[in-house]
Amino acid sequence: MKHPKKSAMIATALTAILLMAGCSSDAKTASDNLSKAADQFEVQRKIVGINTRTGDYLFYVEGRCSIERAGDLIVTCKQGPNEYRKHYIGQATDVAWVSTQMEAIDVSVYHTRVVIKPEGLIPAIDLQGGKQ
């Protein structure tokens, strides 16, 4: 070995990085796990849009829904075993929305949840035949 000090410093730095990456607060772990559960349609939510000038309700969505913010609010809800509905809600300066979790669910604060779906690993291929 030509540089034992350099190798030891690199090993120490990698160990520190790995230890820091594993450190997370219980609240952060629970929050991440709740978000993953909601994306798997395991969380009952109520989402309400309110006009902040008038106080009027603009929309209301309730169900096992996943929320995405991509400029607009995108709400995807599971309606049945194989039935889903997607709602797009445009944002404006005088609109506020609130999402409330309707019931408690059990998530671990000790383990981060990882969801792997085999159908997501294998792409769906549509073959079309025809004359060229």
C-alpha positions in Angstrom: 0.0 0.0 0.0 1.4 3.3 -1.0 -1.0 5.6 0.9 -2.4 4.0 4.0 -3.3 7.4 5.5 -5.3 8.3 2.4 -7.1 5.0 2.4 -8.0 5.3 6.1 -9.3 8.8 5.6 -11.5 7.7 2.6 -12.8 4.7 4.6 -13.6 7.0 7.6 -15.4 9.5 5.4 -17.5 6.8 3.7 -18.4 5.4 7.1 -19.5 8.8 8.3 -21.6 9.5 5.2 -23.3 6.1 5.6 -24.0 6.7 9.3 -25.4 10.2 8.6 -27.6 8.9 5.8 -29.2 6.4 8.2 -30.0 9.1 10.8 -33.4 10.5 10.5 -36.0 11.7 12.9 -38.9 9.5 13.8 -41.3 12.2 12.5 -39.5 12.2 9.1 -39.6 8.4 8.8 -43.3 8.3 9.8 -44.1 11.1 7.4 -42.3 9.3 4.5 -44.0 6.1 5.4 -47.4 7.8 5.5 -46.8 9.3 2.0 -45.8 5.9 0.6 -49.0 4.4 2.2 -51.1 7.2 0.6 -49.5 6.5 -2.8 -50.5 2.8 -2.3 -54.2 4.0 -1.7 -54.1 2.9 2.0 -55.0 6.3 3.5 -58.5 7.7 3.6 -58.3 11.5 2.9 -60.6 14.4 2.6 -59.4 17.2 0.3 -61.2 20.5 0.3 -60.6 23.6 -1.9 -61.6 27.0 -0.5 -61.8 30.4 -2.2 -59.8 32.6 0.2 -61.6 35.8 -0.7 -65.2 34.6 -0.3 -64.7 31.5 2.0 -66.8 29.4 -0.4 -66.0 25.7 -1.0 -64.8 25.2 -4.5 -64.2 21.4 -4.5 -64.3 18.4 -2.3 -62.7 15.0 -2.8 -62.9 12.2 -0.3 -61.5 8.7 -0.6 -58.3 6.7 -0.7 -56.4 9.3 -2.7 -52.8 10.1 -3.6 -51.8 13.8 -4.0 -49.3 15.2 -6.5 -48.2 18.8 -6.9 -47.1 19.5 -10.5 -48.1 23.1 -10.8 -51.7 22.1 -10.4 -53.1 19.7 -7.8 -53.4 16.2 -9.1 -55.5 13.8 -7.1 -55.7 10.1 -8.0 -58.3 8.1 -6.1 -59.0 4.4 -5.9 -62.7 3.7 -6.3 -62.7 -0.1 -6.3 -60.4 -3.1 -6.7 -59.4 -2.1 -10.2 -61.0 1.3 -10.6 -59.2 4.6 -10.4 -60.1 8.3 -11.0 -57.8 11.2 -11.6 -58.8 14.8 -10.8 -56.9 17.9 -11.9 -57.4 21.0 -9.9 -56.0 24.3 -11.3 -54.3 26.6 -8.8 -55.1 30.3 -8.5 -53.9 33.1 -6.2 -57.2 33.1 -4.3 -57.6 29.3 -3.8 -56.3 27.3 -0.9 -56.7 23.5 -0.4 -56.5 21.3 2.6 -55.9 17.6 2.7 -56.9 15.8 5.9 -56.1 12.2 6.8 -59.4 10.8 8.0 -58.2 7.8 10.0 -55.0 6.8 11.7 -52.8 4.1 10.1 -50.0 2.1 11.6 -46.5 3.0 10.2 -43.2 2.2 11.6 -40.9 4.9 12.9 -38.0 2.5 13.0 -38.0 1.3 9.4 -38.4 3.1 6.1 -40.9 1.5 3.9 -39.9 0.5 0.4 -42.5 -0.6 -2.1 -41.4 -2.5 -5.2 -44.0 -3.6 -7.7 -42.8 -6.3 -10.2 -45.1 -5.0 -12.9 -43.3 -1.7 -12.7 -40.0 -3.4 -13.4 -41.1 -5.1 -16.6 -42.4 -2.7 -19.2 -45.7 -3.2 -21.0 -45.1 -3.7 -24.7 -47.8 -3.3 -27.3 -47.0 -5.0 -30.5 -48.8 -4.0 -33.7 -48.5 -5.9 -36.9 -49.1 -4.6 -40.3 -47.7 -4.3 -43.8 -44.8 -2.0 -44.6 
